[in-house]
Amino acid sequence: GYKLSPSSRAQYLEGTPVDRKDLRKGDLVFFTSRSSGKNVGHVGIVVSADNETGKFKFIHASIRGVKISDFEGYYVGRYIGAKRIIKIDATGEGWNEERGNRIVNPLHWHYEIG
């Protein structure tokens, strides 16, 4: 797995920036929140992406629990950017370039917060 800071602002400092039209599953997407001003205040994990349109679905914590949302409406105006923590090589294996972690089975990726 991958260890990330529990702070979305700190998470935004990790990984490689990704254009919205290059998103893939596992990328982190960052947003402002009502209380964060123009700073990062919310993060989600991409579960699907349409790179032709730049639309995507992401899983995240909400006031109503964990949910999957479409990138539309409320989230469009609050979008800050995306980061890739998980890299995939030609064999389909994943790794974290910054930490040198190798993952043998990318189907079992998980993030550990804290």
Backbone as CSV, one residue per row, in Angstrom:
resi,resn,N_x,N_y,N_z,CA_x,CA_y,CA_z,C_x,C_y,C_z
1,GLY,0.807,-1.185,0.000,0.000,0.000,0.000,0.856,1.257,0.000
2,TYR,0.212,2.367,0.074,0.851,3.676,0.065,0.476,4.427,1.317
3,LYS,1.446,5.014,1.977,1.175,5.816,3.157,1.095,7.279,2.746
4,LEU,-0.014,7.915,3.114,-0.230,9.322,2.802,-0.535,10.079,4.085
5,SER,-0.234,11.334,4.084,-0.601,12.199,5.195,-2.121,12.224,5.331
6,PRO,-2.655,12.391,6.543,-4.104,12.511,6.691,-4.633,13.863,6.192
7,SER,-3.755,14.810,5.948,-4.149,16.142,5.492,-4.208,16.209,3.972
8,SER,-5.347,16.640,3.433,-5.463,16.765,1.971,-4.462,17.793,1.438
9,ARG,-4.190,18.840,2.200,-3.206,19.841,1.767,-1.813,19.225,1.644
10,ALA,-1.442,18.380,2.596,-0.135,17.706,2.532,-0.113,16.692,1.387
11,GLN,-1.220,15.994,1.155,-1.294,15.016,0.062,-1.064,15.699,-1.286
12,TYR,-1.542,16.938,-1.401,-1.406,17.679,-2.653,0.061,17.963,-2.986
13,LEU,0.922,17.896,-2.008,2.352,18.136,-2.222,3.083,16.875,-2.689
14,GLU,2.404,15.722,-2.666,3.013,14.456,-3.071,2.646,14.111,-4.512
15,GLY,3.369,13.177,-5.095,3.025,12.653,-6.403,3.365,13.578,-7.560
16,THR,2.888,13.190,-8.725,3.146,13.894,-9.980,1.857,14.551,-10.462
17,PRO,1.893,15.828,-10.846,0.679,16.478,-11.363,0.149,15.754,-12.607
18,VAL,-1.183,15.693,-12.713,-1.833,15.013,-13.832,-2.892,15.941,-14.412
19,ASP,-2.894,16.098,-15.725,-3.923,16.876,-16.405,-5.264,16.154,-16.284
20,ARG,-6.347,16.917,-16.214,-7.673,16.313,-16.072,-8.008,15.361,-17.217
21,LYS,-7.465,15.584,-18.390,-7.751,14.697,-19.524,-6.780,13.523,-19.609
22,ASP,-5.952,13.342,-18.561,-5.047,12.191,-18.491,-5.284,11.368,-17.234
23,LEU,-6.398,11.586,-16.537,-6.676,10.877,-15.297,-6.889,9.392,-15.530
24,ARG,-6.566,8.607,-14.509,-6.895,7.181,-14.518,-7.215,6.746,-13.091
25,LYS,-7.764,5.548,-12.963,-8.133,5.012,-11.654,-6.954,5.131,-10.696
26,GLY,-7.264,5.544,-9.477,-6.236,5.641,-8.447,-5.627,7.022,-8.294
27,ASP,-5.783,7.890,-9.296,-5.264,9.250,-9.160,-6.047,9.983,-8.079
28,LEU,-5.374,10.894,-7.390,-6.023,11.709,-6.372,-6.466,13.027,-7.003
29,VAL,-7.684,13.459,-6.691,-8.209,14.725,-7.198,-8.496,15.639,-6.009
30,PHE,-8.154,16.915,-6.163,-8.199,17.858,-5.053,-9.145,19.015,-5.340
31,PHE,-9.806,19.453,-4.278,-10.813,20.495,-4.366,-10.678,21.464,-3.200
32,THR,-11.199,22.676,-3.380,-11.374,23.557,-2.240,-12.607,23.066,-1.495
33,SER,-12.768,23.553,-0.271,-13.981,23.248,0.484,-14.569,24.566,0.967
34,ARG,-15.733,24.505,1.544,-16.374,25.743,2.029,-15.505,26.461,3.050
35,SER,-14.709,25.705,3.821,-13.914,26.316,4.887,-12.435,26.522,4.533
36,SER,-12.004,26.091,3.351,-10.573,26.165,3.018,-10.188,27.367,2.164
37,GLY,-11.155,28.181,1.793,-10.857,29.315,0.921,-10.397,28.819,-0.436
38,LYS,-9.249,29.317,-0.890,-8.706,28.885,-2.189,-7.707,27.750,-2.033
39,ASN,-7.536,27.253,-0.813,-6.595,26.164,-0.541,-7.270,24.805,-0.688
40,VAL,-6.456,23.765,-0.791,-6.980,22.401,-0.815,-7.698,22.135,0.503
41,GLY,-8.889,21.568,0.393,-9.655,21.236,1.585,-10.367,19.908,1.475
42,HIS,-10.242,19.247,0.310,-10.967,17.991,0.084,-10.219,17.180,-0.968
43,VAL,-10.232,15.852,-0.817,-9.551,14.975,-1.765,-10.429,13.768,-2.068
44,GLY,-10.315,13.261,-3.292,-11.013,12.050,-3.684,-10.078,11.174,-4.496
45,ILE,-10.485,9.931,-4.735,-9.711,8.979,-5.538,-10.521,8.657,-6.790
46,VAL,-9.933,8.831,-7.956,-10.613,8.570,-9.228,-10.954,7.087,-9.341
47,VAL,-12.214,6.795,-9.684,-12.635,5.414,-9.914,-12.908,5.145,-11.389
48,SER,-13.153,6.200,-12.179,-13.280,6.061,-13.630,-13.073,7.436,-14.251
49,ALA,-12.582,7.450,-15.497,-12.307,8.719,-16.167,-12.548,8.599,-17.662
50,ASP,-13.122,9.650,-18.240,-13.299,9.763,-19.682,-12.324,10.843,-20.144
51,ASN,-11.202,10.432,-20.688,-10.148,11.380,-21.036,-10.475,12.236,-22.251
52,GLU,-11.484,11.875,-23.014,-11.886,12.731,-24.134,-12.635,13.964,-23.640
53,THR,-13.467,13.773,-22.622,-14.281,14.884,-22.118,-13.691,15.531,-20.870
54,GLY,-12.800,14.819,-20.181,-12.249,15.340,-18.927,-13.161,15.086,-17.737
55,LYS,-14.228,14.329,-17.943,-15.134,13.993,-16.838,-14.634,12.743,-16.125
56,PHE,-14.949,12.658,-14.828,-14.529,11.493,-14.063,-15.451,11.277,-12.872
57,LYS,-15.361,10.081,-12.309,-16.053,9.747,-11.063,-14.983,9.530,-10.007
58,PHE,-15.304,9.918,-8.780,-14.328,9.757,-7.698,-15.021,9.353,-6.409
59,ILE,-14.306,8.615,-5.579,-14.804,8.201,-4.280,-14.194,9.140,-3.245
60,HIS,-15.018,9.528,-2.280,-14.548,10.483,-1.280,-15.455,10.446,-0.062
61,ALA,-14.980,11.050,1.016,-15.781,11.160,2.230,-16.669,12.396,2.112
62,SER,-17.926,12.232,2.467,-18.848,13.366,2.470,-19.508,13.442,3.839
63,ILE,-20.288,14.452,4.042,-21.000,14.601,5.310,-21.966,13.432,5.533
64,ARG,-22.323,12.760,4.445,-23.251,11.613,4.507,-22.520,10.273,4.440
65,GLY,-21.205,10.283,4.605,-20.421,9.055,4.541,-19.629,8.977,3.248
66,VAL,-19.050,7.821,2.980,-18.246,7.634,1.771,-19.186,7.480,0.585
67,LYS,-18.880,8.201,-0.508,-19.746,8.109,-1.689,-18.938,8.281,-2.963
68,ILE,-19.541,7.906,-4.060,-18.947,8.104,-5.380,-19.724,9.238,-6.050
69,SER,-18.975,10.234,-6.534,-19.594,11.398,-7.170,-19.069,11.581,-8.579
70,ASP,-19.879,12.205,-9.408,-19.451,12.622,-10.738,-18.789,13.982,-10.615
71,PHE,-17.811,14.238,-11.478,-17.194,15.554,-11.539,-18.124,16.453,-12.336
72,GLU,-19.006,17.132,-11.621,-19.970,18.039,-12.233,-20.494,18.985,-11.168
73,GLY,-21.219,19.999,-11.592,-21.873,20.919,-10.668,-20.937,21.516,-9.633
74,TYR,-21.240,21.278,-8.379,-20.512,21.820,-7.230,-19.004,21.610,-7.340
75,TYR,-18.594,20.441,-7.795,-17.166,20.097,-7.800,-16.364,20.798,-8.895
76,VAL,-16.990,21.154,-9.994,-16.271,21.782,-11.107,-15.631,23.097,-10.669
77,GLY,-16.378,23.931,-9.978,-15.869,25.219,-9.537,-14.865,25.126,-8.402
78,ARG,-14.782,23.985,-7.757,-13.876,23.802,-6.627,-12.641,22.969,-6.973
79,TYR,-12.576,22.491,-8.201,-11.457,21.632,-8.617,-10.142,22.417,-8.612
80,ILE,-9.110,21.841,-7.996,-7.779,22.452,-7.961,-6.815,21.715,-8.880
81,GLY,-6.853,20.389,-8.843,-5.936,19.613,-9.679,-5.897,18.171,-9.249
82,ALA,-4.993,17.407,-9.891,-4.872,15.979,-9.616,-3.401,15.592,-9.489
83,LYS,-3.168,14.530,-8.743,-1.811,14.001,-8.563,-1.843,12.492,-8.746
84,ARG,-0.764,11.962,-9.301,-0.618,10.515,-9.454,0.426,10.032,-8.448
85,ILE,-0.014,9.175,-7.570,0.872,8.564,-6.584,1.335,7.204,-7.107
86,ILE,0.413,6.487,-7.744,0.690,5.143,-8.270,1.111,5.236,-9.726
87,LYS,2.263,4.679,-10.054,2.741,4.606,-11.436,2.511,3.188,-11.943
88,ILE,2.323,3.043,-13.240,2.146,1.719,-13.837,3.161,1.568,-14.948
89,ASP,3.885,0.429,-14.951,4.862,0.210,-16.016,4.252,-0.663,-17.112
90,ALA,5.043,-0.980,-18.110,4.558,-1.733,-19.274,4.045,-3.122,-18.906
91,THR,4.489,-3.677,-17.786,4.035,-5.014,-17.388,2.721,-4.960,-16.622
92,GLY,2.256,-3.743,-16.313,1.037,-3.604,-15.538,1.292,-3.553,-14.045
93,GLU,2.572,-3.630,-13.656,2.896,-3.525,-12.239,2.938,-2.059,-11.847
94,GLY,2.657,-1.792,-10.599,2.663,-0.424,-10.123,3.816,-0.168,-9.180
95,TRP,4.187,1.104,-9.057,5.214,1.487,-8.103,5.052,2.936,-7.711
96,ASN,5.629,3.279,-6.590,5.650,4.659,-6.126,7.063,5.158,-6.363
97,GLU,7.224,5.983,-7.393,8.537,6.445,-7.824,9.294,7.173,-6.716
98,GLU,8.577,7.991,-5.934,9.227,8.787,-4.907,9.729,7.937,-3.756
99,ARG,9.065,6.830,-3.482,9.452,6.005,-2.340,10.095,4.688,-2.756
100,GLY,10.082,4.379,-4.036,10.691,3.147,-4.519,9.919,1.899,-4.154
101,ASN,8.658,2.030,-3.771,7.845,0.871,-3.423,7.370,0.159,-4.685
102,ARG,7.486,-1.142,-4.704,7.034,-1.934,-5.842,5.796,-2.713,-5.432
103,ILE,4.802,-2.773,-6.295,3.578,-3.521,-6.028,3.490,-4.640,-7.050
104,VAL,3.368,-5.856,-6.574,3.315,-6.994,-7.489,1.936,-7.127,-8.118
105,ASN,0.884,-6.921,-7.342,-0.466,-7.082,-7.863,-1.227,-5.768,-7.770
106,PRO,-1.302,-5.007,-8.868,-1.963,-3.707,-8.821,-3.469,-3.789,-8.560
107,LEU,-4.056,-4.983,-8.630,-5.481,-5.109,-8.332,-5.751,-4.944,-6.844
108,HIS,-4.713,-5.002,-6.036,-4.886,-4.909,-4.583,-4.288,-3.627,-4.006
109,TRP,-4.210,-2.581,-4.800,-3.706,-1.303,-4.309,-4.601,-0.782,-3.204
110,HIS,-4.004,-0.137,-2.248,-4.796,0.601,-1.262,-3.963,1.744,-0.717
111,TYR,-4.652,2.736,-0.250,-3.989,3.867,0.387,-4.169,3.747,1.886
112,GLU,-3.129,4.061,2.626,-3.205,4.086,4.077,-3.015,5.531,4.515
113,ILE,-3.989,6.079,5.152,-3.934,7.470,5.576,-3.480,7.518,7.028
114,GLY,-2.499,8.383,7.296,-2.088,8.561,8.689,-0.638,8.409,8.918
